[in-house]
Amino acid sequence: MDYFEDLSVGETDQFGSYEVTREEITTFAGTYDPQPFHTDPAAAEDSMFGGLVASGWHTAAMTMRLLVDHQLSASGAMGALGVDSLRWPTPVYPGDTLSVGTEIVEKEAWDDDRGRVATEVTTTTQADETVLSMVGQVLWRRR
């Protein structure tokens, strides 16, 4: 298990391979973000996206899944304080395959038991297009 003391500013990681499906896009959007360009392929054709696209919130959720699977599940991460600078510069389309890159940009002791770690997170497609960027603020267990 990685603890706060094991992490270094400047440390990077790259991981993931998550294929996005049309069904997943419409199911997520139908429940959480039911705008036509997320739920209705015909209506999406006439939108500024030219086709069905994932909700930005869905993109964030898929990113979180990759973070948990590849970094957080076996770590000293205790939960997030929030995210800064969340952006969705390019939409996610059905058939895109997502991967995540991270870089630790800041860390500080929070109290005797925890430290705060700021990590830049960038989610990209198979074409290396950025579809999400954010800075996660996560508390980590100290030794």
N, C-alpha and C positions, 0 to 999 in steps of 0.2 A: 504494500500500500504506500502510495506517495503521500507525504505530509507537507505542510506549508514550507518547512525548512528544506525540503528536497527540490523545490521549484526555483528556477532562476529567471530573472528578467532577461528577455531575448530568446528564451527557449521556444522552439517551434515544433510543430507536428503537422502531419498531413495524413488523412485517412478517409475511408468510406467509399462506398459505391452503392448508392440508393437509387433504384430506378423508379421513376414517378409514373403512375398509371392514370389513365382517363377516369377510371372508376374511383380511384382514391381521391382525385381532385373533386369530382362532383359529389361524392359522399361527404367529404370534409366540408365543402362549401355549403351543401344542403343543410348541414347542421349548424355551422358557425358563421358563414359569410355568404349568404344566398344572393349574391349579385349575379346577373345573367351571364357575364363573361367567365364566371366560375362554374355555373350550373347547367347552362344551356348551350350546347355546341353550335346550334344554328344562330342564336343571338350573338354568341362570341365571335362568329365570322364577321359580323358587322361592327364589332367594337374596334377600338384603337389597337387591340392586340392581334386582330386578324384570326383569332382562334381561341379555343379554350385554354385558360391559364389557371395555375394554382393561386389561391389566396396567399397574400404575403404572410398571413398568420399560419397558414399550412406550411409554407416554406420554413418559417421559424420552428414549427413543430417537427418537421423532418430533420432540420439541423440539430434540434435538441436530441432527437433519437440517435443520430450519429455520434453526438458528443457523449451521451450516456454509454452507448455500446462500446466506444473506442477509448474513452478517457476517464469518465467519471465513475462508472459502476464499481471499480476496484480501487478507488482512491479515497483520500481523506476529505473530499469535497463534502460540505455539510449543507449546501443550499445557496441560492443566489440572493443577493440584495437587490438585483435588478440588472437592466441592460442600459447602456448609453449608446446614442448615435445609431439606432436601428434604421437600416435602409434596405430597400428592395430595388436596386437599380435596373434589373433586367427580369422580365417575367419567366416563370417556370412553365414549360409546356409538357403535355403528355409525351412520354418517351425519353425525357431528359434523365440523365444519370448524374446525381449530385455527389460531391465530395466536399470535405471541410478542411480548412487550414486554420491553425491557431498560432498565436504568438503571445507570450506573457509580456505585458508592457509595464506592469507596475505591481508591487506587492508591499504590504505593510502589516505590522503586528496590529491586531484588532483589540485583543485582550490576552490574558494569560493562556487561554485555551484555543484561540482562533487567530487566523490571519486572513486579510483580504487580498485577493489576487485579481487583478484586472487583466483580462485576456481578449485580444482582438480575435474575432472569429470571422472568417470569410468562407462563404459557401459558393461553390462554382459548379458549372455544368461540364459535361464531357468536352465542350468546345472552349473551356476555360473562360466562360463568361461569368462574371460575378452576379449572383442572384440574391445574396444577402451579405450584409456587413453589420457588425455590431461589436460593442465592447461589453463582455460579461463581467459582472462584479460578483465574485463567488467567495464565500467563507470556506476556509480549509482548516482542518484539525491540526493543531500544533503538537509536537512531541511532548 
